[in-house]
Amino acid sequence: MTEPKSTPPLDSQRAAFGKHIRQLRKARGMTQEQLAERSGLSADTIRRLEHGAFSPSLDTIRKLTGGLDLLVSTLFESFESFELQIDDASRELLGLLAGRAPGVLAFATNVIRTLLDELDAFDVSGTVHDV
C-alpha cells in the first residue's frame, strides 16, 4: 500500500500562491491597484491575496485571472510549475505522459527507471560501475 502524498501546510501554500500572483502581476507591469481595477476586486483583496492572508474563492480566482488576462487553468498550471520549480524539460515529460492509460504509464515509468539506472552506472568520464 502506498502512503498518501504529503502536502505542504495550508499557510505555506497560500503564501506560495500569493507570491506567484505577485510575480504574474509584476511581469505584466501592473500595480496592485491596476490589477484590482482590471479584475473588479479591491486593492486590499489583492494585497491580502499576495500576502497569503486567505484562500481565494472560485469567484475571486475567476476575477483575478480576468484581470491578469489568463485562463483559470493556465493560472493553476503556472502555479504548479512555480511551486514545484518545474523546468521546461520536466514540463515536456509531464506533457508526454498526460492522459496516457495506466498500463502505458507503468511501462513508461519502468523504461525511464531502467534508463536512469543505466545512466547512473556511468560516471562523468564514462567509466562503467557495477550495476
PLY file of the C-alpha trace (Angstrom):
ply
format ascii 1.0
element vertex 131
property float x
property float y
property float z
element edge 130
property int vertex1
property int vertex2
end_header
0.00 0.00 0.00
1.37 3.41 -0.90
1.41 6.24 1.58
-0.58 9.34 0.68
1.50 12.17 -0.75
2.11 14.77 1.90
1.06 18.30 1.12
2.58 21.49 2.49
0.65 23.24 5.27
-2.16 25.48 4.07
-0.36 28.65 5.25
2.66 27.68 3.15
0.50 27.01 0.09
-1.32 30.33 0.47
1.99 32.18 0.80
3.39 30.45 -2.30
0.20 31.19 -4.26
0.33 34.84 -3.20
3.97 35.09 -4.25
3.05 33.59 -7.61
0.22 36.10 -8.11
2.60 38.95 -7.25
5.10 37.62 -9.78
2.44 37.39 -12.50
1.22 40.92 -11.74
4.72 42.39 -11.82
5.55 40.52 -15.03
2.64 42.41 -16.59
3.91 45.72 -15.24
0.83 46.28 -13.09
0.49 47.77 -9.64
-1.83 46.17 -7.12
-4.28 48.98 -7.76
-4.21 48.41 -11.53
-4.81 44.68 -11.09
-7.64 45.43 -8.68
-9.28 47.75 -11.18
-8.86 45.31 -14.08
-10.19 42.38 -12.06
-13.04 44.08 -10.25
-11.51 43.31 -6.88
-10.42 45.75 -4.19
-6.76 46.70 -3.85
-6.97 45.38 -0.28
-8.07 41.97 -1.62
-5.08 41.92 -3.99
-2.71 42.86 -1.14
-4.15 40.23 1.19
-4.06 37.60 -1.55
-0.43 38.36 -2.38
0.48 38.09 1.30
-1.27 34.73 1.62
-3.78 36.04 4.14
-6.68 33.99 2.79
-7.66 31.27 0.34
-9.50 32.85 -2.58
-12.91 31.63 -3.68
-13.53 30.42 -7.21
-15.27 33.74 -7.95
-12.18 35.65 -6.79
-9.94 33.37 -8.87
-12.07 34.00 -11.96
-11.94 37.77 -11.45
-8.22 37.63 -10.79
-7.49 35.62 -13.93
-9.61 38.06 -15.91
-7.50 40.91 -14.59
-4.30 39.04 -15.40
-5.67 38.03 -18.82
-5.19 34.32 -18.07
-7.32 31.22 -18.22
-8.02 29.70 -14.81
-6.30 26.51 -15.97
-3.21 28.48 -17.01
-3.04 30.12 -13.59
-3.04 26.76 -11.82
-0.64 25.15 -14.29
1.79 28.03 -13.90
1.40 27.90 -10.11
2.17 24.19 -10.08
5.31 24.84 -12.12
6.22 27.76 -9.85
5.62 25.80 -6.65
7.41 22.66 -7.83
10.03 24.61 -9.78
9.36 22.50 -12.85
11.71 23.30 -15.71
10.87 23.06 -19.43
12.28 19.54 -19.83
10.25 18.25 -16.88
7.14 20.00 -18.18
7.67 18.36 -21.58
8.00 14.93 -19.96
4.83 15.51 -17.93
3.05 16.62 -21.09
4.10 13.46 -22.92
2.71 11.33 -20.11
-0.50 13.28 -19.52
-3.66 11.43 -20.47
-1.92 8.08 -21.07
-3.55 4.85 -19.96
-2.39 3.45 -16.60
-0.67 0.50 -18.30
1.25 2.83 -20.60
2.29 4.98 -17.60
3.54 1.92 -15.72
5.51 0.77 -18.77
6.97 4.27 -19.37
7.94 4.53 -15.70
9.79 1.22 -15.90
11.57 2.27 -19.10
12.63 5.61 -17.61
13.73 3.97 -14.35
15.84 1.41 -16.28
17.35 4.12 -18.48
18.26 6.28 -15.48
19.73 3.28 -13.65
21.93 2.60 -16.69
22.96 6.24 -16.93
23.77 6.29 -13.20
26.11 3.32 -13.79
28.41 5.66 -15.74
30.38 8.42 -14.12
31.33 11.64 -15.87
34.38 10.03 -17.51
32.27 7.26 -19.00
33.58 4.57 -16.68
31.13 1.76 -16.03
30.39 0.94 -12.38
28.90 -2.32 -11.22
25.15 -2.24 -11.51
0 1
1 2
2 3
3 4
4 5
5 6
6 7
7 8
8 9
9 10
10 11
11 12
12 13
13 14
14 15
15 16
16 17
17 18
18 19
19 20
20 21
21 22
22 23
23 24
24 25
25 26
26 27
27 28
28 29
29 30
30 31
31 32
32 33
33 34
34 35
35 36
36 37
37 38
38 39
39 40
40 41
41 42
42 43
43 44
44 45
45 46
46 47
47 48
48 49
49 50
50 51
51 52
52 53
53 54
54 55
55 56
56 57
57 58
58 59
59 60
60 61
61 62
62 63
63 64
64 65
65 66
66 67
67 68
68 69
69 70
70 71
71 72
72 73
73 74
74 75
75 76
76 77
77 78
78 79
79 80
80 81
81 82
82 83
83 84
84 85
85 86
86 87
87 88
88 89
89 90
90 91
91 92
92 93
93 94
94 95
95 96
96 97
97 98
98 99
99 100
100 101
101 102
102 103
103 104
104 105
105 106
106 107
107 108
108 109
109 110
110 111
111 112
112 113
113 114
114 115
115 116
116 117
117 118
118 119
119 120
120 121
121 122
122 123
123 124
124 125
125 126
126 127
127 128
128 129
129 130
